[in-house]
Amino acid sequence: MSIHEPVQLPDWQTAGLSLYAKTEADVERALARSQRSIEDFMALVSPAARPYLEVMAQRSHQLTVQRFGRTQQLFAPLYVSNACANECDYCGFSMSNRVRRKVLNDSELAREADFLKRQGFEHLLLVAGEAPRVAGVEYFERALRQLGPTVAQISLEVQPMATEEYRRLHRAGLHAVLVYQETYHRPTYRSHHTRGNKADYDQRLAALGRAGDAGIHRLGLGVLLGLADWRLDSLMAAYHLRYLERRCWRSRFSMSFPRLRPAEGGFQAPHPLSDADLVQLICAWRLFSPELELSLSTREPASLREHLLPLGVTSLSAGSSTRPGGYAVEPEIALEQFSIDDNRSLKDVVAAVQRLDYQPVWKDWDPHLHVELW
């Protein structure tokens, strides 16, 4: 397969007919296997799997402890900009929303990072709206070189970039790239992304492949749960993951589970999923891909995060702010992308993790340990 072959996804309607036709017998066959195919994943996210939720949870827990131990990686999102040139109706940063825009300068970035470092964080996720003119590759390269000497890991959740741009950031110390497709259903995608570069579905879909080609160590996928049918969106993400595993075989992978939250503009999720749906989804992913890192953000309430943690989650954000300067620069100013639900302090999250007999992990990676294969 050429590394430039585009991502091939099945027809949405045809896949839906297959998924909703799955039976309890299909689920039992999937549970009986030690290695599971996409067909098995289809069964595990289908309605037919709901009676097997307890069995799925037990096996998901066992697989996670076997692969990752009783550990939880802790990270902090550091929002560096809410400037955005896209129109996305579900997002507080959308260009038409009347919020004050801010891009952190070098001094402000240092203050935010220093605050998080003093809390104990060694893994920072830099997040920004998509506005390359004010926060483009030069901005992120400078941020990586500024913060790199002080923390173990820096990841990016920003606009998709070209391969050479990702390669440039990799040389500057970038550890991971997260690009969520939001939804794999083209008509839904088109209806919610109406202006800006993000309206280009295919360009976004190909972004993680470009990042993998550039040598990025970890690639993060996810869908915005609630925009479309979560079962079908997750199935398409499974196809996307398998494609990336073949193409970017040197990289590791993670999956996130962002459920739509209230944001500026009052958008309501057209296809909300319940807590039980989220449990089923996390367990299905773990059974499908035992090596996959599963990440859960502060979008979810504290009590639910504690119940979900043993089921397959390996990475948690904590003490989060979703606005630029929200930790130390302008903590009282409302510039946020969405409202969080778990408002506990980092200290309280760490205590909860330890009560569950898990070990908080601040650092599991060092650039000096990386063997360059590209």
N, C-alpha and C positions, 0 to 999 in steps of 0.2 A: 504494500500500500504506500503510495506517495505521501510524504508528510504534508503535502499541500492539498490532499483530497478533502473536500468539504465534509462537514458533519452530515451524516445521513440519518434522518429520523423517519420513523414510520408515519403513515397517514394517521392523523389524529382520530378521525371517526372510526376507521378500521380497528385501530388499537383499542379504542373504547369498547367496541363490540366484543373484542376478545377478552378484555379485562373484566367486564361485567358479566361475562358468561362463565367465569371461573367458579368451580364448585368446591365444596368442602373436601372432596377427594383430591382435588388439585392442591389444596392447602396442605393436606396430610402428606402428599408426595413431596412437596417442597420442604416440609419440616423434617422429613425422613432423610434428606440428603445432607451430606457434609459440605458439598460445594453446590452453589445455587446459580441457576441461569437467570436471564431476564424473564423467561416464562415463569420461573419460580417467584421472582420478585413481583410479577404481575399478580400472581395468586395471593401473595402475602399482603399486598395493599388493597386487594379487592374486598367487597362487602362480605364475601364468603369467609374471610379470615377472622371476622369479629368474634365468633365464639371461641377462637383459639388465642385470644389476647393474652391470657395468663401464661399459657405455654410459650408463646412467643417472647414474653417478657422474661421468663426464667432463662430461656436459652440465650437470649440477647445479653442478659447480665453475665452469664457464664462465659460467653465468647469474649465479652469486653474485658473481664478480669483476666482471662487467659492471655489475651494479646497485650493489654495496656496496664495490667495490675490495678490496684486500688488507688489510682491517681486521677487528679483533675488539673489540667493546665489552666492557669488563670491569665487572662489578658485584659487590656484596657483599650477601648476605641479612643483615639485622639482625633477629634474633628478639627481639621485645619482650615476649612473653607466651607461656606454655605452658598457661595456664588455658583450659579448654574445657568447654562444656556439651553436647557431642555425644558419641555413642557410635559410633565408626568402628573396626572391628576391626583395620584395617591400620595405625593411626596411634599413635605413641608418646604423643601428647597426649590420647588418648581418655579420657573422664571416669572410666572405671572403672579405668584403670591407676594403680597406686600409685607415682606419682612426685611429688616435691615441686613445688608450683606456685609460679610466680614471675611477677610483672608488673613490668617495669622502671619505676622512678619517674623524674622529670625529671633528676635528677642522674646516675642510672645510665645513662639513655639518652644523655646528653651524653658520658659517659665512653666508651661503646661507639662512638658516632659519631666522637668525636675520635680514637680508635684507628684506625678505618678511614680517616678523612680523612688522618691522618699516613702511612698506607700509600700513599695516592695516589688512593683511590676518590672519584669524584664522583657516582656513581650508587648509591644505597642502596635496597634492597628491604625494606621493613618487613613482617615476617611475624609472625602471631600465631594462636594457637588461637581458636576462635569462642566468646567469652564476653563478649557486649556489656555486661553489667552491670559488668564491671571493666575492659574495654578496648573501649569503644564509640566512637561518632563524636566525642564530646567529647575522649576520650583521643587519638585520631589527629589531630584538628584541632590540639590543643596540640603534639603531636609535630611536625607539619608546620611550624607557625609557629616552633617552637624550632630545628629543623634546617634549614629552608629557606634562611636566609641563608648557610649554610656549605657547601652542596653544590648541584650543578647539577640533579640529578634525584632525586625520591623517588617510589617506586612502592609500592603496597600489595598484599599477598596476605593478606587477612583475610576476615571473614565478609561475605556479600552484604549490601548496604544498599539503602535506598530512594533514589529519584532525588534528592529534596531533600537527603538526607545526602551523596550523591556530589557534588551541586552545592556544598554547603557546603565539602567537602574540596577541590574544584577551586579555589574562591576562596582557600583557604589554601595553594595551591601544589602540589596533587597532580598528578603527571605521568601515571601509568599505574595501571591496575587489572588485577590478574590474578585470575581466578576459574576454576579448573579444574572441569569437570563430573565428574571422576573416572572415570565411565563413563556412556555414553548408553543402556546397556541397562537398562531400568527394573527388571526383576526382580533383576538383579545389584546395581543401586544400592540397592534396597530391602533386600536381604539384608545389605549391609555397613554401612548407615547406619540404625541401629535406634532411636536416641533423639536428641532435640534438633532444632533448626531445620534442620539439614542433611538431615534425613530427607525434607524437602520438595523433591522432584526439580524440580518446575516453577518454584518460587521461585528456585532456584539457576540453572536454565537461563536465566531471564529477566534475571539480574543484569547481564550485560555490556551488554545493551540499555539498561538503566536508566543505567549508567555513561556510555554513549555519549550518551544524551539529556542528561546533565548537563554534557557538554562535555569529558570526560576525553580527553586527547590520544592515549593508546595503550591498547588493550584486549588483554589476553593470555589466550589459550585454551590448553587442554591436557587430556589424559586421563591417568589414572594407569595406565600401561602394565603390564598383568599381571592386572588385575581381570577383564577379559573379552577376547574375541577382538580383538586389536589392530587387525586389518585393518578390521573393522566399526566399532569405536569411532572409528578415524581417519576413516573415511568419514562417519560422523555429524558429526564435528568439521568436516569440509569443508562439509557442508550448513549447519552453524551459522555458519561463517565467511562463506559467501556471503550468508546472511541479514543478518549484521551489517554487511557491506560495503554492502548496499543501505540499511539503516536508519541506520547511523552513518557516513555517507560522509565526514564530516570527520575521523574518527579514523584512526589507523594501527593495525596489528594485529601480534601476535606469537604464535608457537606454541612451546610447551615440550614436552619429551619425558621426563617423570619416570618412570623404571622403578621398580617396587616394590623397596624396600630393607628389610633387617632393621630391626625396631623393637621397642620394649617390647611384650610380649605374644606374640612368636614367630610372627606371621602369615607364611604362605608364599603366594606368588603362585599363584593357581589356573591362570592362563594365561600362563606366562612367555614372553618373546620373546628370541630369540637376538641376538647382536651383528650377524649378517648381516641379521636382520629390522629392526634399528634402522637400519642403513645404508640398506636399501631404503626405509624410512619417511621418513627425512630427505630422501633424493633425490626421492622422490615429491612431498613437500610443496614442495620448491624448484621442480620442474618444473611443478607445478600453480599456484603462486603466487610468481612471481619477486620481488614486492615485500615478501613476508612476512618479518619478522624471526624467525629460528630460534634458540632459546636452549637451551643445554646446561649442566646443573648438575654439581656435584661428586658427584652420585650415581654417576657413571660413573668407572671407573678412569682413571688418567692416560694410559696408553698408548692406550686406546681413544679418549679425548677428542682426542688428537693426530691419530689417524687420521680421526676424524669431522670435525674442524675444517674441512679444505678442501672438504668435500662439500656445504656449504650453510649451515653454522652461522655466525651473525653475532654472537652474544652469549654470553659465558661468565661464570659465577661463578668466584670464585677465593678461596683462603685461607679457606674458609667454616667457620662454626660453625652448628649447627642447634639451639642451646639459648639461652635468654635469658641475657644476660650472659656469653656464651661467649668473647668477645674480651678484655675488660678487667675485668669486674666479678667473675665467678665462673668463670674458665676451667677449673677442675678439677672442677666439679660436673656430674654427669650428669643433665641435664634435657632431653635431645635428642628431637627429633621422629622422626628416623631416622638411621641411621649413614651417613656419607659414605664414598666410596671413594677419591676423589682428595684425598689429605692433603697435597699439596705446598703450600709457602708461596707467597704472591703473587709473590715474586721469582722463584721457579722456574717458575711458570706464565707469567709475562711472558717469561722467557728462552726457554721452549719455543715460545711464539707467535712470537717474533722469529726463532728458528731455522727456522721454517717460512716465513719471509719475509713475515710478516704484521705489521701495525702495531697495537699495543695502543691502543685509544681510551678515554680516561677521560671525555671529555665531548663529546657531539655535539648538545647541546640547551641552550638557555638560555631561561628564561621571557620575557625581554625580546624574543626573536625571534618569539614566538607572536602571530599575528593572531587576535583574538577574533572568532569567526564565529557564536556562539550568541546 
